[in-house]
Amino acid sequence: MIERITDIFQVPPVTLVLTNQTIILTIASALVTGILYWLYLSRLKKHPPAINIRPTPLDEDHRAFFGLLEIAVRDHLTIMPCMPVAHILKPKGWRQKWLLKKIQHRSLDYVLCDRRTLEVKTIVQLESKAPSRAEVKTSQLMHRMFDKAELPLLEYRFKPCFDVPTLKHEVLSAANLHDTLLHDSSPAVQSALEEQLSDLPERELPEQEHPACPKCGSDMQQRRINKGEHAGELCWVCSTYPECRGARLSQDVA
């Protein structure tokens, strides 16, 4: 066979012998390399190297905003940070699936869920200080997708002095919990009312500015809370207290 090949291509037999040796050496080298690599992977499985732990998945601004958001919604919602879009949205058809591929690996900053059922109520995103054109397009696509899913998506730009009552009002309203909050006072407010309430000195409002009690319909009077989480804040208390314990924070009525 070799003689026939040499006759056709007019190549000396010695050259073909060297070529065959080179092929054999290459194959042997590849086999040895493969065996060594397999042994290396087997050793890694039995003795994995040391792995460092990230101190936190959130940067400084996201950690600060998380603290403010937690204060605002902790009585009603649970916050789950850094969740991928694919864990929240589920496409119904091929078009939704194609669009979702563009954002499915994007991380949602804060997913707010019901404390008891863990049903997703709303999404809160912290905007970049200087978003690029690609980030703006991605944000617009995310808004369209979440609008189709009828899931509120709120975006905020972080600032050192953030108004927590305003944040609470906006987030709970987006989660359809604001009406419940108005009609049922929080445990902190209720316990403060039961312990001690003091009238505001010389504060009289026109009759039409007094809201109606959400429980009995009577007029409400403004008082100041002395104890608890909301100490120092103003609240509306039913004029028939303590027979009726209906109460609202003044900021929720304004």
Secondary structure as the mmCIF struct_conf table of DSSP 4:
data_model
#
loop_
_struct_conf.conf_type_id
_struct_conf.id
_struct_conf.beg_label_comp_id
_struct_conf.beg_label_asym_id
_struct_conf.beg_label_seq_id
_struct_conf.end_label_comp_id
_struct_conf.end_label_asym_id
_struct_conf.end_label_seq_id
HELX_RH_AL_P HELX_RH_AL_P1 ILE A 2 PHE A 9
HELX_RH_AL_P HELX_RH_AL_P2 PRO A 13 LYS A 46
BEND BEND1 HIS A 47 HIS A 47
HELX_LH_PP_P HELX_LH_PP_P1 PRO A 48 ALA A 50
HELX_LH_PP_P HELX_LH_PP_P2 ASN A 52 ARG A 54
BEND BEND2 PRO A 55 PRO A 55
BEND BEND3 PRO A 57 LEU A 58
HELX_RH_AL_P HELX_RH_AL_P3 GLU A 60 VAL A 73
TURN_TY1_P TURN_TY1_P1 ARG A 74 HIS A 76
STRN STRN1 LEU A 77 PRO A 84
HELX_RH_3T_P HELX_RH_3T_P1 VAL A 85 HIS A 87
TURN_TY1_P TURN_TY1_P2 ILE A 88 ILE A 88
BEND BEND4 LYS A 92 GLY A 93
HELX_RH_AL_P HELX_RH_AL_P4 TRP A 94 LEU A 100
TURN_TY1_P TURN_TY1_P3 LYS A 101 HIS A 105
HELX_LH_PP_P HELX_LH_PP_P3 ARG A 106 ARG A 106
STRN STRN2 SER A 107 ASP A 114
TURN_TY1_P TURN_TY1_P4 ARG A 115 THR A 117
STRN STRN3 VAL A 120 LEU A 126
HELX_LH_PP_P HELX_LH_PP_P4 GLU A 127 SER A 128
BEND BEND5 LYS A 129 ALA A 130
HELX_RH_AL_P HELX_RH_AL_P5 ARG A 133 LYS A 148
TURN_TY1_P TURN_TY1_P5 ALA A 149 GLU A 150
STRN STRN4 LEU A 153 TYR A 156
BEND BEND6 PRO A 160 CYS A 161
HELX_RH_AL_P HELX_RH_AL_P6 VAL A 164 ALA A 174
TURN_TY1_P TURN_TY1_P6 ALA A 175 ASN A 176
HELX_RH_AL_P HELX_RH_AL_P7 HIS A 178 HIS A 183
BEND BEND7 ASP A 184 ASP A 184
HELX_RH_AL_P HELX_RH_AL_P8 PRO A 187 GLU A 195
STRN STRN5 LEU A 197 ASP A 199
HELX_LH_PP_P HELX_LH_PP_P5 LEU A 200 LEU A 200
TURN_TY1_P TURN_TY1_P7 PRO A 201 GLU A 202
HELX_RH_3T_P HELX_RH_3T_P2 GLU A 207 GLU A 209
BEND BEND8 HIS A 210 HIS A 210
HELX_LH_PP_P HELX_LH_PP_P6 PRO A 211 PRO A 211
STRN STRN6 ALA A 212 ALA A 212
HELX_LH_PP_P HELX_LH_PP_P7 CYS A 213 CYS A 213
TURN_TY1_P TURN_TY1_P8 PRO A 214 CYS A 216
STRN STRN7 ASP A 219 ASP A 219
STRN STRN8 MET A 220 ILE A 225
BEND BEND9 LYS A 227 GLY A 228
TURN_TY1_P TURN_TY1_P9 GLU A 229 GLY A 232
STRN STRN9 LEU A 234 CYS A 238
TURN_TY1_P TURN_TY1_P10 SER A 239 PRO A 242
BEND BEND10 GLU A 243 GLU A 243
STRN STRN10 ALA A 247 LEU A 249
HELX_RH_AL_P HELX_RH_AL_P9 SER A 250 VAL A 253
#
